[in-house]
Structure formats: structure tokens, C-alpha cells
């Protein structure tokens, strides 16, 4: 007997885009000049019934790039000491190469065409991510350069909240405010939130779209 065809391949869910959560902590708001200090990326998979789930997590502490600006207010806010040797920080370029290598592998595996960044207030993470790729002269970027899935917008629609912590709590995800503003913690919560919203829409009958007879 032939195996049943998987109905909900991930490549059919988001117009052949492969979603990846990206969360970045920085030393300021200027993506061209301010240091990128921490980055986390989370990939996804879809089971045979079409439910979206987290798959792999990558997390790196980053050394400030040469000549970068370190805004004291931002560092005090996210509580990151850029020069603490215990951080185990690596270069921007190495972190980006590791993340892009994994994303390219998942895109190929899922038969998708391009990656798409999922983030909370995504324009911030998108700008820093793309600026770092350009700064490090990395070619063959698998991500869409301007389209994102913003969970702040999706949460506004789904639960009437736009703040990450409030959106998580509203949809039933535990959120510890003391752990917030860590790239790893925020990425995990953003990924959980994205899965909840996507799966809730499916549960309500919004996906797959039923054809009119």
C-alpha cells in the first residue's frame, strides 16, 4: 500500500516561504552604526496533520563589530556586557553563516523557495539582520529582503494585543518579564506565539481554504 500523501506541506502554507523566527539584541537603534550583540533563530516544521511546530534553535552572543557604537542606555536596558569574556561571543559573520546555512538546508528540505523572517516588531530585526549581512559581504542571502511576518501585527488581529508579553499571556503562553530582552527567550516566545496564531486559524477553519462548489 502506498503511503498517504501529506496534505499540509509547509511549502504550501506560506506561498512557498519558509518562516524563521529571528530575534536580535543590540546596543542601539541605528542598524548601520550600532552593535549587534545577540541573535537567536528558530526554524519550524509541520506535521502530517498540518500543525506548525518549532524545530531547531540557534543562539549566539556576538562581538561588537569594529567601529560600532555602543549606546549606554541600550546596554543598561538589555543588561548585556559586550566585553564579558564569559559570554562566549563570536563574530557577526560566523553567527550569520551558521544561521544562513541552517535556513538554506531547511528551505531545500521543505521544498520552499525563500526564507521569511518572523519577528515581533519585525522591521527592527529585519533592518539589523540585513545590515549585518551587507556589512559582512555575505552573498546568497536566502531570506526575502523586505517581506516579514510581524507577530505584533498578527497578535493585534488574533488577540487584540501588540506587546509580546501581553500577547503571549492573552493567548495562553507563560511569559516571565524578568527573562525578557534576551534574544533566546524572546525568540522562543515569539515562535510559540506564531505557532499558536497559525494553528488557531487552522482550528477555526481558516486553513486550508475551502473551495466554493
C-alpha positions, 0 to 999 in steps of 0.5 A: 500500500502506498503511503498517504500523501501529506496534505499540509506541506509547509511549502504550501502554507506560506506561498512557498516561504519558509518562516524563521523566527529571528530575534536580535539584541543590540546596543542601539537603534541605528542598524548601520552604526550600532552593535549587534550583540545577540541573535537567536533563530528558530526554524519550524516544521509541520506535521502530517496533520498540518500543525506548525511546530518549532524545530531547531534553535540557534543562539549566539552572543556576538562581538561588537563589530569594529567601529560600532557604537555602543549606546549606554542606555541600550546596554543598561536596558538589555543588561548585556556586557559586550566585553564579558569574556564569559559570554562566549561571543563570536563574530557577526559573520560566523553567527550569520553563516551558521544561521544562513546555512541552517535556513538554506538546508531547511528551505531545500528540505521543505521544498520552499523557495525563500526564507521569511523572517518572523519577528515581533516588531519585525522591521527592527530585526529585519533592518539589523539582520540585513545590515549585518549581512551587507556589512559582512559581504555575505552573498546568497542571502536566502531570506526575502529582503523586505517581506516579514511576518510581524507577530505584533501585527498578527497578535493585534488581529488574533488577540487584540494585543501588540506587546509580546508579553501581553500577547503571549499571556492573552493567548495562553503562553507563560511569559516571565518579564524578568527573562525578557530582552534576551534574544533566546527567550524572546525568540522562543516566545515569539515562535510559540506565539506564531505557532499558536496564531497559525494553528488557531486559524487552522482550528477555526477553519481558516486553513486550508481554504475551502473551495466554493462548489 
